């Protein structure tokens, strides 16, 4: 009975010894997406040109 208890204690101790140690976590940097410019940058000047042309034609 002592041998069984000793074997069980040794097997538990051996399993925790090989469980692994502390390792530094690998953290990936966040992905930053570039903002895409839409056609609204040119839409406002074109709209202003249409308004000025409409006002000039009257």
PDB file as gemmi writes it, atoms N, CA and C in Angstrom:
CRYST1    1.000    1.000    1.000  90.00  90.00  90.00 P 1                      
ATOM      1  N   UNK A   1       0.826  -1.191   0.000  1.00  0.00           N  
ATOM      2  CA  UNK A   1       0.000   0.000   0.000  1.00  0.00           C  
ATOM      3  C   UNK A   1       0.866   1.249   0.000  1.00  0.00           C  
ATOM      4  N   UNK A   2       2.002   1.198   0.704  1.00  0.00           N  
ATOM      5  CA  UNK A   2       2.887   2.349   0.733  1.00  0.00           C  
ATOM      6  C   UNK A   2       3.483   2.596  -0.647  1.00  0.00           C  
ATOM      7  N   UNK A   3       3.761   1.539  -1.377  1.00  0.00           N  
ATOM      8  CA  UNK A   3       4.360   1.692  -2.702  1.00  0.00           C  
ATOM      9  C   UNK A   3       3.369   2.332  -3.676  1.00  0.00           C  
ATOM     10  N   UNK A   4       2.114   1.967  -3.539  1.00  0.00           N  
ATOM     11  CA  UNK A   4       1.090   2.553  -4.414  1.00  0.00           C  
ATOM     12  C   UNK A   4       0.923   4.046  -4.113  1.00  0.00           C  
ATOM     13  N   UNK A   5       0.909   4.396  -2.833  1.00  0.00           N  
ATOM     14  CA  UNK A   5       0.777   5.791  -2.441  1.00  0.00           C  
ATOM     15  C   UNK A   5       2.003   6.585  -2.874  1.00  0.00           C  
ATOM     16  N   UNK A   6       3.186   5.984  -2.742  1.00  0.00           N  
ATOM     17  CA  UNK A   6       4.411   6.652  -3.151  1.00  0.00           C  
ATOM     18  C   UNK A   6       4.446   6.835  -4.674  1.00  0.00           C  
ATOM     19  N   UNK A   7       4.013   5.825  -5.404  1.00  0.00           N  
ATOM     20  CA  UNK A   7       3.984   5.918  -6.866  1.00  0.00           C  
ATOM     21  C   UNK A   7       2.971   6.974  -7.316  1.00  0.00           C  
ATOM     22  N   UNK A   8       1.842   7.060  -6.647  1.00  0.00           N  
ATOM     23  CA  UNK A   8       0.838   8.071  -6.998  1.00  0.00           C  
ATOM     24  C   UNK A   8       1.365   9.474  -6.707  1.00  0.00           C  
ATOM     25  N   UNK A   9       2.041   9.636  -5.583  1.00  0.00           N  
ATOM     26  CA  UNK A   9       2.589  10.944  -5.229  1.00  0.00           C  
ATOM     27  C   UNK A   9       3.682  11.360  -6.205  1.00  0.00           C  
ATOM     28  N   UNK A  10       4.522  10.420  -6.591  1.00  0.00           N  
ATOM     29  CA  UNK A  10       5.596  10.733  -7.530  1.00  0.00           C  
ATOM     30  C   UNK A  10       5.044  11.043  -8.928  1.00  0.00           C  
ATOM     31  N   UNK A  11       4.020  10.332  -9.331  1.00  0.00           N  
ATOM     32  CA  UNK A  11       3.456  10.601 -10.656  1.00  0.00           C  
ATOM     33  C   UNK A  11       2.773  11.967 -10.699  1.00  0.00           C  
ATOM     34  N   UNK A  12       2.127  12.360  -9.614  1.00  0.00           N  
ATOM     35  CA  UNK A  12       1.520  13.695  -9.566  1.00  0.00           C  
ATOM     36  C   UNK A  12       2.583  14.785  -9.563  1.00  0.00           C  
ATOM     37  N   UNK A  13       3.658  14.553  -8.833  1.00  0.00           N  
ATOM     38  CA  UNK A  13       4.729  15.541  -8.781  1.00  0.00           C  
ATOM     39  C   UNK A  13       5.425  15.638 -10.135  1.00  0.00           C  
ATOM     40  N   UNK A  14       5.591  14.527 -10.813  1.00  0.00           N  
ATOM     41  CA  UNK A  14       6.265  14.541 -12.113  1.00  0.00           C  
ATOM     42  C   UNK A  14       5.393  15.206 -13.178  1.00  0.00           C  
ATOM     43  N   UNK A  15       4.091  15.031 -13.092  1.00  0.00           N  
ATOM     44  CA  UNK A  15       3.220  15.629 -14.113  1.00  0.00           C  
ATOM     45  C   UNK A  15       3.176  17.147 -13.982  1.00  0.00           C  
ATOM     46  N   UNK A  16       3.252  17.665 -12.755  1.00  0.00           N  
ATOM     47  CA  UNK A  16       3.254  19.119 -12.586  1.00  0.00           C  
ATOM     48  C   UNK A  16       4.617  19.703 -12.923  1.00  0.00           C  
ATOM     49  N   UNK A  17       5.673  18.914 -12.819  1.00  0.00           N  
ATOM     50  CA  UNK A  17       6.996  19.428 -13.147  1.00  0.00           C  
ATOM     51  C   UNK A  17       7.127  19.642 -14.654  1.00  0.00           C  
ATOM     52  N   UNK A  18       6.452  18.828 -15.444  1.00  0.00           N  
ATOM     53  CA  UNK A  18       6.547  18.952 -16.883  1.00  0.00           C  
ATOM     54  C   UNK A  18       5.366  19.716 -17.482  1.00  0.00           C  
ATOM     55  N   UNK A  19       4.591  20.382 -16.659  1.00  0.00           N  
ATOM     56  CA  UNK A  19       3.413  21.087 -17.149  1.00  0.00           C  
ATOM     57  C   UNK A  19       3.788  22.328 -17.951  1.00  0.00           C  
ATOM     58  N   UNK A  20       4.961  22.832 -17.769  1.00  0.00           N  
ATOM     59  CA  UNK A  20       5.387  24.016 -18.514  1.00  0.00           C  
ATOM     60  C   UNK A  20       5.620  25.175 -17.576  1.00  0.00           C  
ATOM     61  N   UNK A  21       6.478  26.043 -17.980  1.00  0.00           N  
ATOM     62  CA  UNK A  21       6.795  27.192 -17.148  1.00  0.00           C  
ATOM     63  C   UNK A  21       6.145  28.438 -17.685  1.00  0.00           C  
ATOM     64  N   UNK A  22       6.539  29.551 -17.109  1.00  0.00           N  
ATOM     65  CA  UNK A  22       6.013  30.832 -17.570  1.00  0.00           C  
ATOM     66  C   UNK A  22       6.723  31.227 -18.853  1.00  0.00           C  
ATOM     67  N   UNK A  23       5.967  31.573 -19.826  1.00  0.00           N  
ATOM     68  CA  UNK A  23       6.520  32.029 -21.095  1.00  0.00           C  
ATOM     69  C   UNK A  23       5.946  33.394 -21.409  1.00  0.00           C  
ATOM     70  N   UNK A  24       6.739  34.214 -22.042  1.00  0.00           N  
ATOM     71  CA  UNK A  24       6.238  35.537 -22.398  1.00  0.00           C  
ATOM     72  C   UNK A  24       5.195  35.399 -23.501  1.00  0.00           C  
ATOM     73  N   UNK A  25       4.051  36.000 -23.324  1.00  0.00           N  
ATOM     74  CA  UNK A  25       2.996  35.884 -24.344  1.00  0.00           C  
ATOM     75  C   UNK A  25       3.388  36.656 -25.600  1.00  0.00           C  
ATOM     76  N   UNK A  26       3.045  36.098 -26.720  1.00  0.00           N  
ATOM     77  CA  UNK A  26       3.299  36.758 -27.995  1.00  0.00           C  
ATOM     78  C   UNK A  26       2.047  37.551 -28.361  1.00  0.00           C  
ATOM     79  N   UNK A  27       2.187  38.851 -28.352  1.00  0.00           N  
ATOM     80  CA  UNK A  27       1.056  39.733 -28.638  1.00  0.00           C  
ATOM     81  C   UNK A  27       1.305  40.379 -29.987  1.00  0.00           C  
ATOM     82  N   UNK A  28       0.386  40.164 -30.907  1.00  0.00           N  
ATOM     83  CA  UNK A  28       0.516  40.769 -32.225  1.00  0.00           C  
ATOM     84  C   UNK A  28       0.027  42.213 -32.171  1.00  0.00           C  
ATOM     85  N   UNK A  29       0.703  43.100 -32.878  1.00  0.00           N  
ATOM     86  CA  UNK A  29       0.244  44.498 -32.876  1.00  0.00           C  
ATOM     87  C   UNK A  29      -1.090  44.612 -33.609  1.00  0.00           C  
ATOM     88  N   UNK A  30      -1.928  45.551 -33.195  1.00  0.00           N  
ATOM     89  CA  UNK A  30      -3.237  45.707 -33.855  1.00  0.00           C  
ATOM     90  C   UNK A  30      -3.059  46.181 -35.301  1.00  0.00           C  
ATOM     91  N   UNK A  31      -3.932  45.719 -36.137  1.00  0.00           N  
ATOM     92  CA  UNK A  31      -3.892  46.097 -37.552  1.00  0.00           C  
ATOM     93  C   UNK A  31      -4.586  47.436 -37.712  1.00  0.00           C  
ATOM     94  N   UNK A  32      -3.867  48.393 -38.277  1.00  0.00           N  
ATOM     95  CA  UNK A  32      -4.423  49.723 -38.485  1.00  0.00           C  
ATOM     96  C   UNK A  32      -4.666  49.883 -39.977  1.00  0.00           C  
ATOM     97  N   UNK A  33      -5.907  50.105 -40.330  1.00  0.00           N  
ATOM     98  CA  UNK A  33      -6.258  50.274 -41.733  1.00  0.00           C  
ATOM     99  C   UNK A  33      -6.177  51.746 -42.109  1.00  0.00           C  
ATOM    100  N   UNK A  34      -5.634  51.988 -43.264  1.00  0.00           N  
ATOM    101  CA  UNK A  34      -5.560  53.367 -43.753  1.00  0.00           C  
ATOM    102  C   UNK A  34      -6.942  53.805 -44.222  1.00  0.00           C  
ATOM    103  N   UNK A  35      -7.260  55.026 -43.927  1.00  0.00           N  
ATOM    104  CA  UNK A  35      -8.552  55.545 -44.352  1.00  0.00           C  
ATOM    105  C   UNK A  35      -8.516  55.783 -45.856  1.00  0.00           C  
ATOM    106  N   UNK A  36      -9.509  55.278 -46.519  1.00  0.00           N  
ATOM    107  CA  UNK A  36      -9.582  55.480 -47.960  1.00  0.00           C  
ATOM    108  C   UNK A  36     -10.350  56.762 -48.230  1.00  0.00           C  
ATOM    109  N   UNK A  37      -9.831  57.548 -49.123  1.00  0.00           N  
ATOM    110  CA  UNK A  37     -10.520  58.791 -49.449  1.00  0.00           C  
ATOM    111  C   UNK A  37     -11.605  58.488 -50.467  1.00  0.00           C  
ATOM    112  N   UNK A  38     -12.735  59.026 -50.227  1.00  0.00           N  
ATOM    113  CA  UNK A  38     -13.855  58.807 -51.138  1.00  0.00           C  
ATOM    114  C   UNK A  38     -13.948  59.969 -52.123  1.00  0.00           C  
ATOM    115  N   UNK A  39     -14.916  59.915 -52.976  1.00  0.00           N  
ATOM    116  CA  UNK A  39     -15.077  60.966 -53.980  1.00  0.00           C  
ATOM    117  C   UNK A  39     -15.712  62.222 -53.389  1.00  0.00           C  
ATOM    118  N   UNK A  40     -15.994  62.228 -52.095  1.00  0.00           N  
ATOM    119  CA  UNK A  40     -16.612  63.412 -51.499  1.00  0.00           C  
ATOM    120  C   UNK A  40     -15.635  64.581 -51.469  1.00  0.00           C  
ATOM    121  N   UNK A  41     -14.352  64.332 -51.606  1.00  0.00           N  
ATOM    122  CA  UNK A  41     -13.374  65.408 -51.642  1.00  0.00           C  
ATOM    123  C   UNK A  41     -13.507  66.237 -52.900  1.00  0.00           C  
ATOM    124  N   UNK A  42     -13.906  65.631 -53.973  1.00  0.00           N  
ATOM    125  CA  UNK A  42     -14.071  66.367 -55.233  1.00  0.00           C  
ATOM    126  C   UNK A  42     -15.538  66.719 -55.473  1.00  0.00           C  
ATOM    127  N   UNK A  43     -16.427  66.081 -54.743  1.00  0.00           N  
ATOM    128  CA  UNK A  43     -17.858  66.314 -54.946  1.00  0.00           C  
ATOM    129  C   UNK A  43     -18.265  67.725 -54.535  1.00  0.00           C  
ATOM    130  N   UNK A  44     -17.729  68.220 -53.459  1.00  0.00           N  
ATOM    131  CA  UNK A  44     -18.100  69.548 -52.962  1.00  0.00           C  
ATOM    132  C   UNK A  44     -17.662  70.657 -53.930  1.00  0.00           C  
ATOM    133  N   UNK A  45     -16.413  70.647 -54.436  1.00  0.00           N  
ATOM    134  CA  UNK A  45     -16.060  71.695 -55.418  1.00  0.00           C  
ATOM    135  C   UNK A  45     -16.875  71.607 -56.701  1.00  0.00           C  
ATOM    136  N   UNK A  46     -17.190  70.388 -57.145  1.00  0.00           N  
ATOM    137  CA  UNK A  46     -18.015  70.260 -58.343  1.00  0.00           C  
ATOM    138  C   UNK A  46     -19.426  70.798 -58.116  1.00  0.00           C  
ATOM    139  N   UNK A  47     -19.980  70.517 -56.960  1.00  0.00           N  
ATOM    140  CA  UNK A  47     -21.306  71.031 -56.629  1.00  0.00           C  
ATOM    141  C   UNK A  47     -21.290  72.553 -56.550  1.00  0.00           C  
ATOM    142  N   UNK A  48     -20.236  73.122 -55.988  1.00  0.00           N  
ATOM    143  CA  UNK A  48     -20.105  74.567 -55.912  1.00  0.00           C  
ATOM    144  C   UNK A  48     -19.977  75.177 -57.316  1.00  0.00           C  
ATOM    145  N   UNK A  49     -19.242  74.497 -58.198  1.00  0.00           N  
ATOM    146  CA  UNK A  49     -19.110  74.980 -59.575  1.00  0.00           C  
ATOM    147  C   UNK A  49     -20.446  74.971 -60.297  1.00  0.00           C  
ATOM    148  N   UNK A  50     -21.258  73.931 -60.068  1.00  0.00           N  
ATOM    149  CA  UNK A  50     -22.581  73.864 -60.697  1.00  0.00           C  
ATOM    150  C   UNK A  50     -23.476  74.981 -60.183  1.00  0.00           C  
ATOM    151  N   UNK A  51     -23.409  75.263 -58.899  1.00  0.00           N  
ATOM    152  CA  UNK A  51     -24.240  76.322 -58.320  1.00  0.00           C  
ATOM    153  C   UNK A  51     -23.820  77.692 -58.883  1.00  0.00           C  
ATOM    154  N   UNK A  52     -22.511  77.913 -58.988  1.00  0.00           N  
ATOM    155  CA  UNK A  52     -22.022  79.194 -59.519  1.00  0.00           C  
ATOM    156  C   UNK A  52     -22.397  79.320 -60.989  1.00  0.00           C  
ATOM    157  N   UNK A  53     -22.309  78.240 -61.761  1.00  0.00           N  
ATOM    158  CA  UNK A  53     -22.670  78.279 -63.172  1.00  0.00           C  
ATOM    159  C   UNK A  53     -24.172  78.529 -63.344  1.00  0.00           C  
ATOM    160  N   UNK A  54     -24.989  77.935 -62.472  1.00  0.00           N  
ATOM    161  CA  UNK A  54     -26.438  78.164 -62.531  1.00  0.00           C  
ATOM    162  C   UNK A  54     -26.763  79.594 -62.183  1.00  0.00           C  
ATOM    163  N   UNK A  55     -26.064  80.163 -61.214  1.00  0.00           N  
ATOM    164  CA  UNK A  55     -26.319  81.544 -60.825  1.00  0.00           C  
ATOM    165  C   UNK A  55     -25.844  82.507 -61.905  1.00  0.00           C  
ATOM    166  N   UNK A  56     -24.781  82.170 -62.603  1.00  0.00           N  
ATOM    167  CA  UNK A  56     -24.250  83.046 -63.642  1.00  0.00           C  
ATOM    168  C   UNK A  56     -25.113  83.031 -64.892  1.00  0.00           C  
ATOM    169  N   UNK A  57     -25.823  81.933 -65.112  1.00  0.00           N  
ATOM    170  CA  UNK A  57     -26.635  81.835 -66.335  1.00  0.00           C  
ATOM    171  C   UNK A  57     -27.955  82.604 -66.211  1.00  0.00           C  
ATOM    172  N   UNK A  58     -28.344  83.008 -65.041  1.00  0.00           N  
ATOM    173  CA  UNK A  58     -29.612  83.742 -64.854  1.00  0.00           C  
ATOM    174  C   UNK A  58     -29.476  85.189 -65.158  1.00  0.00           C  
TER     175      UNK A  58                                                      
END                                                                             
